[in-house]
Amino acid sequence: MSDFGKVAVLVGGRSAERPVSLKSGAMVLGALKKKGVDAHAFDTKERGLEALVKDRFDRVFVALHGRYGEDGTVQGALELLGVPYTGSGVLGSALAMDKWRTKLVWQGSGIPTPHYEPLTRETDLHGVTTRLGLPLMIKPANEGSSIGMTKVKSARDIPEAYALAANYDRVVIAEAFVDGIELTVGVLGDTALPLIKLETPREFYDYAAKYSAEDTRYLIPCGLPPDAERIIQDEALRAFRILGCSGWGRVDLMLDRTGKPYFLEVNTSPGMTDHSLVPMAARHAGLSFEDLCLRILELAQLAEPGDDRVG
């Protein structure tokens, strides 16, 4: 493990997902230490990144979620500092964090994604239902963990849902709800992990369903025929790569009643808590949590000219 040198696990940060990041970071830190890695917690809210150079860290495991950690900002700083880091680079992180621009890239690349509209204060919010139908998902474009997201069943509820989302981001999108099966695909290097089917009695897979509810069900195997699962895995890898993402991450999608996939978003720094999906899929593929953390750390790098990480 000495090959990794001194490793900083970036945790906490300043986003709305700080509590989740603290949990993810603690678990990653414990796993790396258990494997003999010289790993140390580094809360970016409390310490400036220049301390990474001052304290001679050799490598960074990014366990931050949301803004200032998953959106390309930290990645850009680490590139300038010359410290290798886990996950996607500047471009992939920034694009994947922005659900609106993710959709624009996917639309141009033939990746199926639900119909949507960006919303502003000037938008005829009630007219959106005529164009997209009901129910609708109203969400901030640059948040994760379903923060600020609402499932809207009536046009009269759209203004309130918009106001909630706008509290978190200036860019808000309305997305047609896909009635069907919710699936997620973990990505590790060039490999798509086994699909997980998500079931919750809640209106959708919201913050509580993700992190605290005891009635959320995670089904592995997901129940699809092997050939159908492989097709979705291949398309998920394409959706991941077309955004310039690399290293590891998670691709979320819905499968409608006809079996057609609709891709929702990519998470470039997914949760690593006891409720998290990538560790669950990795475990099903025979990779322990500790070994998963090591594999992610092995993939840490700086961008090279021509690398997908820089476009």
PyMOL commands that set and color helices and strands:
alter all, ss='L'
color gray80, all
select helices_A, chain A and resi 2-4+18-34+50-54+73-81+90-97+99-109+125-132+155-166+207-211+226-242+277-284+289-298+308-310
alter helices_A, ss='H'
color red, helices_A
select strands_A, chain A and resi 6-11+38-43+59-62+116-119+136-140+150-152+172-176+180-188+191-192+196-199+217-219+248-256+261-267
alter strands_A, ss='S'
color yellow, strands_A
deselect
rebuild
show_as cartoon
